[in-house]
Amino acid sequence: MSPSPQGPPRSIATPCVQVCVVDGASSLCLGCYRTLSEIAGWSELTDAERAAIMAELPEREQEVLGFRG
């Protein structure tokens, strides 16, 4: 029995825009609005965990920018 061929690695969805500046008040990256621990562990998260965080990012952005409704 031969091993099954592997294709190229699957890309991981990320909100990173390569603007890495951390806001002191919120401790969020002002480029992607993730925490430093989320950024550091991103590749270890499941697709569902990453999707849940990504769903929160627009709200985090609004909070950081002061547009609370």
Sequence and secondary structure as in RCSB ss.txt:
>XXXX:A:sequence
MSPSPQGPPRSIATPCVQVCVVDGASSLCLGCYRTLSEIAGWSELTDAERAAIMAELPEREQEVLGFRG
>XXXX:A:secstr
       S         S   B TTT BBTTT  BHHHHHHGGGS HHHHHHHHHHHHHHHHHHHT   
